[in-house]
């Protein structure tokens, strides 16, 4: 299938047939009413073999009886008849379908078989099908609405493209967009994605000139690598993707070795992937649409420094609280700004950021606009936040209101910085408000402080990160790693450490000692105190069997430890590993595990309680470069320790990030053989960075 | 002032005079229109000495010219004339006033003086004044609306009482309540609280039969102890208080000694106080009104186990995610419930909790109600959550819709468990929806999954905690603590420890050694290893000056350490303190500091990175009992360590809580002399609990 052409055609048919149309079906009634009511310009043919008239119009017996081969067929026949409709359509050269009918993959093994048949048929005949088990789409840009649930008027055109892995929620999203005054380009309810996938539709929206922002409701991401590819395309095209991905509460399905597995939950991987791809992840349907609407109306925002203009002290303080949550700044105004504001403010006001021009706006309705003009010229801010609700109730004489908003619109247009307008609380944009906006060109009003600040925070972060996010990092260019011996089973410390050391990862010095004399000789070379560890094949948890001895200060200590370890390990032992004992520094956990969907995932965290009790870790999908690793380290709650809190020497973060990036590169180089690789701990002491212990698990 | 009577009268006047009424003022126009439009039954007199007619009605020259002494005067005269109006009113025996006029305490020193005069005059003449610098109130219960900003109709009566320390936000709260279909009993915009305070109004609402829930917007809590008293009264009366308290982002103003000060930020104290008082703290205006509306409509909720009924898989999963956030449970349905649901569900559905009855509701509109009936009978759930939006658009024939909702209303009323109805997204409850509710009695619909789940979570927690919260714990009944010596300055370890030990707090054994021989003798008695610490007056940070020596294993070690400490401390030294060295266990920080507003505050946390880097601590206003301390310990992120994570022995939490409660009792007993008391660390090793070090700072 050439998805691009097929999908573009799917959403822009010149004629539509509804097969299975009947007065008895709510879906049929809705779809027909939607096409008629919202301005679809082409013919709509109704097909039903058992009746002459449907929805008050002539019904045709079959697709073959239509006067022309239509561009799109909307299929509502019973499940067993769906494939017959596609067969007939394919014979007639019809390429695009929406299948509303359910009873496919969502119902069990038999339905899955039926869906596989459908998919294969469409592939073989180059058919583009949305569904099955989906309500269709709403193309507001070209007024094409083959969609099975009611679309209450008005259908607002705009530049937000919405893709939903849900039927019922599409109605909620549609209603919410309408009452927020947020216009859509396209809304699709995906159904089972038997042929056209979420990824295909995003791909289309990236190229769609009517769309500037993409909003997603996702239950699952079926082909992560494809998804990542189109997400990067969107980023390159400057079109933000905002996503509500559910299933946060799902437990991690992964049970990898050691600690890393517990850190790499499915949802944490999604979080990491979205961050790397520059996708704005939101938590609610409200945030999904409000954030997309903000980005569609105001585009990227130049920076985090807000100048806030409000008529309310209480609201100013709510905004200050929310700004802190979102990492936004409210810098003090410049002296000149303060002086100019003081001139226009009532005596009892204070010219500070956030600005409360006071209830005096009841007396002087231009006060807010005049303050806005001054604040917008402050050199220390990036964005003006104007707190102002549109009126809900039309007064007997609306003309003065229109003039007020015309004046504000002009001031906002002339402002040297973007002015984002936010309402106090999340209430509908009513008819009178919409009339004001249509008459005066007054900009989009973001829905309430609570969700508005979340949206501004997200927009600022997206704007900041769009350069660094989403780069298709080249895979490793290093030569293939040296692997000595068959890559199977579990490689415990001595073999794992040797592999790391040989491939450019610094490892604490160590010597394998076959007997007591060799152990003492090694200890003398390193200097006391030393550590002795069991060296044995397939030994995962050395500590549990007494295979690690710390703080050995003399030849006698070393001899005794060697004997005891040999006795504990038994015949599996190869001897002991002698290492100098390190004191001080900070221990990290660095692990790579394989995610079934996204591939190799890197986890970094601080050792001890940080990962074991707090699960404090940062994840990245591989590949990553050192700059990305530094960002990951910065996300740790314990990051302050690396910077030298509690009297520790600050870690050389650049060197640390380089070592960890090298671990990632090595893991990639090990390729399909690798199941997981964990360094625990990686010791950082200023600029000295050394793996003290490691464990590699191979897939076979 | 007898606040209760005065405030009750303030809100229920039989006649009102507006002094300073003028056609030139928006406030005057609004107030007069509000009184006329919303059904105030008594006379409204307009007073203006400079004109005959105001707002199209006769104007009187002064209060004295009125045909009767009114019950309430609404004052809008210029600032310097306000007190004259009160004087005239007082002479006429008028007791109740709203002062809209600004220019008082909010403007600076001169205004503060003017406000103090006003306060004193009112106290002397027993006048009840709301304001100054406030818009007045809206008593929806008795249709009395002396309020200076527009009140768009309809004014919905209900049982939520709203108190706001903000003028402008009152309009937002009013608008939001209206569009959510949430009726109010009383709304007051407090102004400067020169006479009537937030606390007075809450006190009134606790007794007000029209009010069942109290919603607060707070900028500051002026008299915390009074506030706590009325909050406890509300709890005892079964009336939840929901509060949006701003200033979260404010920095802690406290700089107490040692670590405790950094943990006890102003906002953290508010959080602790609210939790102890059973006040539901919310983060947004939306949550404030939605949570209050839920509690007003549905009352307390019996437990956290939700049975969820929806027509949407996507929405079900959003609900599951949000339930986890809120600590709510979605238990599996009982077998019988599954069997009954399977009978009515379409083949492709799945009878699990959360339940998605599927899009088949488009075909069978009774499916949701029938599923609801079955789920409501499941024995394993406490509350049913029905996801259902009211329709926005009136169809040409609304009668079938009314019948559908009549049927649902009956089913919900008959359900053996509470059924909370939640909409998908936060959109206004429109006219048709309100008509449905008025016609059929269909219950309140909570505004959207995002805010609705927050509200359900809050309601469940309030219902659970109402028994334990808010108890007026008796202050210490223990005899006054023994304090040896004048309570001044800083008491470092040896004196602080002695005070603790003498007053029932377990302390590690210690002996004060004046010379080397005494130190060795003490060490021999304790057994090695021991610790030596400097014992000196006013020595806060021993470690910094080399005043602590650990791990002393022999008489030689002890002698050397004693000499070195004496040398380091110099003439201030009294000798050294010898203690047995403890190994293992978990270190806690237990501190008490004085908050200027709330009094003594207890902070508990785990030692090391937990408090220093993570600021992981739990606060309580004193007094507390051991049960409350246990709850506080359970709030720590590191609580798992106390329960035995990472191989440590589980702490005896009951014993630990008892010791910490004893510290709190001791701090209370020390009374006004105490500035702060800190035990750092308190070592817990199973059931052995000992203070290893302590510091007391006296106020003088």
HADDOCK unambig.tbl for C-alpha pairs under 7 A between the chains (distance, minus, plus):
assign (segid A and resid 26 and name CA) (segid B and resid 362 and name CA) 6.35 0.50 0.50
assign (segid A and resid 26 and name CA) (segid B and resid 363 and name CA) 6.54 0.50 0.50
assign (segid A and resid 103 and name CA) (segid B and resid 348 and name CA) 6.74 0.50 0.50
assign (segid A and resid 106 and name CA) (segid B and resid 348 and name CA) 6.59 0.50 0.50
assign (segid A and resid 107 and name CA) (segid B and resid 348 and name CA) 4.70 0.50 0.50
assign (segid A and resid 166 and name CA) (segid B and resid 314 and name CA) 5.63 0.50 0.50
assign (segid A and resid 168 and name CA) (segid B and resid 312 and name CA) 5.39 0.50 0.50
assign (segid A and resid 168 and name CA) (segid B and resid 359 and name CA) 6.79 0.50 0.50
assign (segid A and resid 169 and name CA) (segid B and resid 314 and name CA) 6.65 0.50 0.50
assign (segid A and resid 169 and name CA) (segid B and resid 315 and name CA) 6.80 0.50 0.50
assign (segid A and resid 172 and name CA) (segid B and resid 424 and name CA) 6.42 0.50 0.50
assign (segid A and resid 172 and name CA) (segid B and resid 425 and name CA) 6.51 0.50 0.50
assign (segid A and resid 176 and name CA) (segid B and resid 425 and name CA) 6.91 0.50 0.50
assign (segid A and resid 176 and name CA) (segid B and resid 427 and name CA) 6.55 0.50 0.50
assign (segid A and resid 246 and name CA) (segid B and resid 317 and name CA) 6.31 0.50 0.50
assign (segid A and resid 246 and name CA) (segid B and resid 318 and name CA) 6.01 0.50 0.50
assign (segid A and resid 247 and name CA) (segid B and resid 317 and name CA) 6.38 0.50 0.50
assign (segid A and resid 247 and name CA) (segid B and resid 321 and name CA) 6.32 0.50 0.50
assign (segid A and resid 248 and name CA) (segid B and resid 321 and name CA) 5.62 0.50 0.50
assign (segid A and resid 249 and name CA) (segid B and resid 320 and name CA) 6.93 0.50 0.50
assign (segid A and resid 249 and name CA) (segid B and resid 321 and name CA) 5.00 0.50 0.50
assign (segid A and resid 249 and name CA) (segid B and resid 324 and name CA) 6.32 0.50 0.50
assign (segid A and resid 284 and name CA) (segid B and resid 450 and name CA) 6.04 0.50 0.50
assign (segid A and resid 285 and name CA) (segid B and resid 425 and name CA) 6.76 0.50 0.50
assign (segid A and resid 286 and name CA) (segid B and resid 425 and name CA) 6.56 0.50 0.50
assign (segid A and resid 312 and name CA) (segid B and resid 168 and name CA) 5.38 0.50 0.50
assign (segid A and resid 314 and name CA) (segid B and resid 166 and name CA) 5.62 0.50 0.50
assign (segid A and resid 314 and name CA) (segid B and resid 169 and name CA) 6.64 0.50 0.50
assign (segid A and resid 315 and name CA) (segid B and resid 169 and name CA) 6.80 0.50 0.50
assign (segid A and resid 317 and name CA) (segid B and resid 246 and name CA) 6.32 0.50 0.50
assign (segid A and resid 317 and name CA) (segid B and resid 247 and name CA) 6.40 0.50 0.50
assign (segid A and resid 318 and name CA) (segid B and resid 246 and name CA) 6.01 0.50 0.50
assign (segid A and resid 320 and name CA) (segid B and resid 249 and name CA) 6.95 0.50 0.50
assign (segid A and resid 321 and name CA) (segid B and resid 247 and name CA) 6.32 0.50 0.50
assign (segid A and resid 321 and name CA) (segid B and resid 248 and name CA) 5.64 0.50 0.50
assign (segid A and resid 321 and name CA) (segid B and resid 249 and name CA) 5.02 0.50 0.50
assign (segid A and resid 324 and name CA) (segid B and resid 249 and name CA) 6.34 0.50 0.50
assign (segid A and resid 348 and name CA) (segid B and resid 103 and name CA) 6.63 0.50 0.50
assign (segid A and resid 348 and name CA) (segid B and resid 106 and name CA) 6.59 0.50 0.50
assign (segid A and resid 348 and name CA) (segid B and resid 107 and name CA) 4.70 0.50 0.50
assign (segid A and resid 359 and name CA) (segid B and resid 168 and name CA) 6.81 0.50 0.50
assign (segid A and resid 362 and name CA) (segid B and resid 26 and name CA) 6.26 0.50 0.50
assign (segid A and resid 363 and name CA) (segid B and resid 26 and name CA) 6.47 0.50 0.50
assign (segid A and resid 424 and name CA) (segid B and resid 172 and name CA) 6.39 0.50 0.50
assign (segid A and resid 425 and name CA) (segid B and resid 172 and name CA) 6.49 0.50 0.50
assign (segid A and resid 425 and name CA) (segid B and resid 176 and name CA) 6.91 0.50 0.50
assign (segid A and resid 425 and name CA) (segid B and resid 285 and name CA) 6.75 0.50 0.50
assign (segid A and resid 425 and name CA) (segid B and resid 286 and name CA) 6.56 0.50 0.50
assign (segid A and resid 427 and name CA) (segid B and resid 176 and name CA) 6.55 0.50 0.50
assign (segid A and resid 427 and name CA) (segid B and resid 427 and name CA) 6.55 0.50 0.50
assign (segid A and resid 427 and name CA) (segid B and resid 428 and name CA) 6.15 0.50 0.50
assign (segid A and resid 428 and name CA) (segid B and resid 427 and name CA) 6.15 0.50 0.50
assign (segid A and resid 428 and name CA) (segid B and resid 428 and name CA) 5.91 0.50 0.50
assign (segid A and resid 450 and name CA) (segid B and resid 284 and name CA) 6.03 0.50 0.50
